[in-house]
Amino acid sequence: MKKCLISLVALSFVVGFVGMAAGVDIGEMQYVFQFPDGMTPTIDGDISDWDIVPELYWIHEENMVQDEGIEFDPSDHNMKIAWGWNDTENRIYFATWIYDNSYMESGEYFSIYVDASHSKLGPDAIYVTSPDEEKERWFWALANKYYFLRPEKGTTMYSYNTTDPDWDCMPPYGDHGLQFLDGALGSNGPSTVTAEMMVTPWEDLNSHSGETAAESLPKSKIVDLTENELIGIELAKSDTDVDEDRDYRTVFAAGYYADNAGLWGDWLLSPLEEGLAVESATWGRIKSSFAE
């Protein structure tokens, strides 16, 4: 497939316009790559379908914030991340490559926070814990939290937004995939991992304990993702090694962000890159053909 060259002039104009219209108040604005129709990633942990994503959209650990722990050391832990979206499918995608010199059985995970409506709501609206009926209704309903790559909990991905079952982490509303290029979970030795995740851009995920998707969806609202608009995202990656303090890396780390969407960073839903087009086959078909 053809790879594209980013149009810096056009993107600078878009960034300037959005910055004036909405304000960029948490760190440096980041970009969400728009996947063309027919080229959205297959969520299986193989991130080769992200090869079309220009370097501008990738964030490397050396440029992330040291929230806790030791300074960046690529021989100890290294990673890169990127976010994507698609207009037709109206979904948000995440990809990561990780090297870890000691991949433990637990504690090596992402905490991911998504504010698809860019509400900037604070803890009183997001982290509602009492009374019980209010918690059931509003706890992480208007902005969403996910744990990713935390298999010690029984799955690669689970959410704070709904209780059992986590249907919002299952197709067609969510999905996740993980591959070890070398090493293994709990090997306590060097490992290289690639992983992907997909989520729905919820404006209001109104799902009570034990409810199915069919019961929750009529009450819920989904954001219609639109290019040049902003969404809020923050994430924290934990690295846990024997006899070392836990390390956390974040993108923005603007104060105590864990329950406050007002402190999550601004991400631009970027326009389509010039030169991208579906050729003879989609990525999904190509990857499927390798398995045949």
N, C-alpha and C positions, 0 to 999 in steps of 0.2 A: 504494500500500500504506500501511497505517496505520503511523505511527511511534509509538514508545512513550516513556513517561516513566519514568526509572529510579526504582525504589523504594529510596530511600536508607536507610530504616529497616530493610527486610528485608536489604539488602546489608550494612549495618553489622553486623547480627547474624551473618550468615554469615562475614564477615571476622573478627569477634571470635572466633568458634568455631574457625575454622581456625587463626588465629594462636595460640590457646592449645594446640591439639592438635599442631600441627606446628612451630611456631616460624617467625617471619619474620625472617631473619637477614641478608639482603643488601638494603639499601636499603628502599624502600617497595614493598609488594606491588602488582603490577599485575593486570589482569583480562583474561581471554580470553572474548570474546563467544560465546554459544551460538546458532548458527544453527538455527532450527526446521527440521524435515523439510520438504522441498519448497522451501526458501529458501536452500539453500547456494549459495555463489558459483560462477558459471561462470568457470573460470580462463583468462581471455583477455586480461587487462590492463585491461579496462573495470571500474572499481571502483564503478560506479553501483549494483551490487547490495550494496554496503556502506553505502548510504544509511540503512538501517534500524539501523545500529550507533550507539548513543548516544555523545555526546561523551566520557563517562567512559572509554571504551575506547581512545580515540585518544591517542597520545603525540606531541606536537609537538616539533620540533627545539629550540626555545627552552627546553624543559624537560629536554632530554637533557644528558648529561655531555660536556664538552669533553675528550676523552681526549688528543688531540694537535691542534696547529695553532692557528689564529686563533680569537678569540671569535666567537660567533654573529652573523652579519650576513645578514639575509633577502634582501638584494640580491645576495649572493654565492651562497648556498645555503640552501634551506629545504625542509623535508619534514615529513610526519606518517606515522605507522605505526599499524597495529592488528593484533591477532591474533584468530582465531575458531576455533571447533570445532563438531563435530556428533556427537551421541551415536550415531545410527544408522549413519552412514557411518564413524564412528570415525577421523576425519581432523582435522588441524590446518591452518588457513588463515592466510595473511599477505597484507596489502595495504599499499601505500604510494603516496603522492603526493609528487613531488619537483620542485622548481624548482632549476635550476643555471644560473648566468650564463655558464658556459663548459663545455659537455658534451664531454669529451674522448673519444677513441677507446678509451682504456683507463684503468683506475684509478678508475672511478666505480662502486663495487660495495659490496654487503653481505657481510660474514662473519656467518653465522647459526649459532647453537649451540642444540641442542635436547636436553634431558634429560627425555624423556617419562615415565620411571619415577620421576623426582625422586630419583635415586640419590645425588646429591652426590659422585660418585666423583672422585678426584683424578687427576693425570697418570699415575701408575703403572698405573692401570686403563684409562685412555682412550687416552693417547698412547704406546702400546706400539710401539717401533721395532726391537727386537731380542730374541732372534734372529729370523731371517726367518720361521720357522714361527709364532712367537708374534705377530709383526706381522701376518702374513696372517690370523690368527684374531681378534685383539683390537683392531687399530688402528681407533678410532672406531666400535667395534661396540656398546658399552654406552651411549654418548651420541654424538650425531651432529653433524657440521659440514657446512654447505652454503655454497657461493658463489652469490650471486644477483645478476643484472644485471652479468655479466662476459662480454659477448659476444666479447671479444678471445680468449677461450678456446674459441670455437666454438659456445657455447650460452649461453642466458640463465641456466641453472641447472646446477650440477654438485655432486657430493658427494665428500667424503673417505671416505665409508663403504664404498663399493664401487668397484672399478676397472672398466675397460672391460668391458661396457657399463654405464652409469649407469642401470640399470633402475629404481632406487628414486627417480629423478627423472622417471619416465614413468608415465602412467596405467596402472593404477589406484592406484599406490603413491605417485606424486608428479606434480606438474604445475606449469607456470609460464606466464605471459603478460606481455607488455610492450606498451605503446602510447605513442607520442610524440604529445602534444596539440599541441605546436609544437616546432620545432627538429628535430634528428636526431643520431644517434650520430656522434661525430667531427666535429660541426659547429664545435666550438670556439667556439660562440656560445650565446645563451640558449635553453634547452630546458625543456619541462615534460613530465614522464613520470608515467604511472600504471602500476602493476605488481601482479601477484598471484602467489602461490605456494601449493602444497599439499604436505604431507608426511604420511607414515604415522608414528604414534607408536611407534617401535621400542623394545622393552626390550632386545633382543639381535639385532642385524643380523649374522647369521653368513653372510657371503658372501665367498668367495675369488675371486681374480683370474680373470676370464673366465667365472665362473659366471652362469647365467641366473637369473631369478626362480624358475622351476620347480625349479631345483636348490637354491636357497638357502632358500626359504620353509619347507620341512619342518624345517630346523635352526634357524630364527629364531623369535623371540617378539615379539608385538605387545602393547602396553599397551592394556587396555580402559579408555578414557577415561571418567571418572565425575565428575559435577558435584560441586562443593565440594572436590575434590581439587586438589593443587598439582602443577605441572610446572615444570621449570627451563628458562629461555630467556635468552640474551644475544645481542646483535647489535652489530655495528660497521659504520657507513657511512663509506666513504672518499670524499673529494672531492679531486680532483687538478686543479690549474690551472697554466698555464704560469707559470714564474718565481715560484711560491708553494710553501711547504711543504705537504705533504699534511695534510688535516684528517681527524680521526676523531671521530665522535659515537657514543656508546654510551648504553644505558639505565641501567646500573648502574656499570660500570667499577670493580669491586671488586678491585683488584690485578691481577696477571697472570692474566687469566681464560681465555686462549685455549685452554688444554688442561686446565682444572680446573673441572669441573661444580659443585664446592663453592662457586665464586665466581659462578655464574650466578644470576640473580634468580628470585624466586618469583612464579609467575603462577597465579591462581585460575581453575579451569574453572567459569565462572559458570553459575548456573541460567538457565532461560529467562526472558526479559523478559516481563512481563505485557502483554497487548494485541497480541502478535505472532501472526498466524495466516495460513495460506495462503488467499488469496482466489480469484479466478477463474483465475489462471495463475501458474506459477512464474516466477522471474526468468529462468531459462534459456529458457523458451518466449517470454517477452516480448522478450528480446534477440534471439532467433532470428527473431521476426516482423519486427523492424526490418531485418534483413538480407534478407528475402524481397522 
